[in-house]
Amino acid sequence: KFAMVAPDVQIDDGKGTILISSEEGETEANNHRKLSDFGIRNGTRLQADDFLQDYTLLINVLHSEDLEKDVEFEVVGDTPEKVGPKQSEPTSKNITNGSDDGAQPSTSTGK
């Protein structure tokens, strides 16, 4: 849903409990566990980071009894439209004497 390439997901509780790791095999034992096994309930916040794409998502977990049949979860809110590395900042102009109007220093000899 979030188009993450190498996600790391942890509970945003200050303890650093990692649910999903981008390091292969590190959290494989968590795959069969339910969110409730980690104490995740209505109102819990998760932090998902994708280092390769340089972005972070904060996920608020909200319980709902109103999901359609066979729907286990729903993503509500703003999701990134285009995911990818940050665009590089344009290089700054060379500013001389606090002016960027393109004026160059005088080269006249004053004769």
C-alpha positions in Angstrom: 0.0 0.0 0.0 2.8 2.4 0.8 5.3 1.3 -1.9 8.1 0.9 0.6 11.2 -0.9 -0.7 13.1 -1.7 2.6 10.8 -0.8 5.5 11.7 -0.8 9.2 8.5 -0.6 11.3 8.6 0.0 15.1 6.1 0.8 17.8 6.3 4.6 18.4 6.4 4.2 22.2 10.0 5.1 23.0 11.0 1.5 23.6 12.1 0.8 20.1 10.1 -2.5 19.6 10.8 -3.5 16.0 8.0 -5.3 14.2 9.5 -5.4 10.7 13.2 -5.0 9.8 14.8 -4.4 6.4 17.6 -6.7 7.6 16.9 -10.1 6.2 15.8 -12.6 8.9 15.9 -10.2 11.8 12.2 -10.1 12.5 11.1 -13.3 10.7 9.7 -14.7 14.0 7.2 -11.9 14.0 5.5 -13.0 10.7 3.0 -15.3 12.4 2.2 -13.0 15.3 -0.8 -10.7 15.6 -0.5 -7.0 16.3 -2.2 -7.6 19.7 0.7 -9.9 20.6 2.9 -6.8 20.7 0.3 -4.7 22.8 -0.8 -2.8 19.7 -4.4 -1.7 20.2 -6.7 1.1 19.1 -4.7 4.4 19.2 -1.2 2.9 19.0 1.2 4.7 16.7 3.7 2.9 14.4 6.7 4.5 12.7 7.7 3.1 9.3 11.0 4.2 7.8 12.3 3.4 4.3 15.9 4.4 4.3 16.4 3.6 0.6 13.7 6.0 -0.4 14.4 8.5 2.5 10.9 8.8 3.9 9.0 8.1 7.1 5.4 7.4 7.8 3.6 7.7 11.1 0.7 5.2 11.2 -2.2 5.5 13.7 -3.9 2.2 14.3 -7.6 2.6 14.8 -10.0 -0.3 15.5 -13.1 -0.5 13.4 -16.1 -2.9 13.4 -17.4 -1.4 10.1 -15.1 -3.0 7.5 -16.6 -4.8 4.6 -16.7 -8.6 4.6 -13.2 -10.2 4.1 -11.5 -6.8 4.5 -8.9 -7.0 7.2 -7.7 -3.4 7.2 -8.1 -0.1 5.4 -5.6 2.7 4.8 -7.2 6.1 5.4 -5.5 9.4 5.0 -2.8 10.9 2.8 -0.5 8.4 1.1 2.5 9.5 -0.9 1.6 10.0 -4.6 5.1 9.6 -5.9 7.6 7.7 -3.9 11.3 7.9 -4.6 14.5 9.6 -3.6 14.4 13.2 -2.6 15.0 15.6 -5.5 18.3 17.4 -5.2 18.2 21.0 -4.3 19.0 23.4 -7.1 22.5 24.8 -6.7 22.5 28.3 -5.3 23.6 31.2 -7.4 26.9 32.8 -6.9 26.1 36.0 -5.2 28.6 38.9 -5.1 28.3 41.7 -2.6 24.8 40.6 -1.5 23.3 41.1 -4.9 22.0 38.4 -7.3 21.1 40.9 -10.1 23.8 39.5 -12.3 25.9 42.8 -12.2 29.6 42.2 -12.4 32.3 44.3 -10.8 33.6 47.2 -12.8 36.8 46.6 -14.8 37.3 50.2 -16.0 40.6 51.9 -15.2 39.1 55.3 -14.6 41.4 57.3 -17.1 
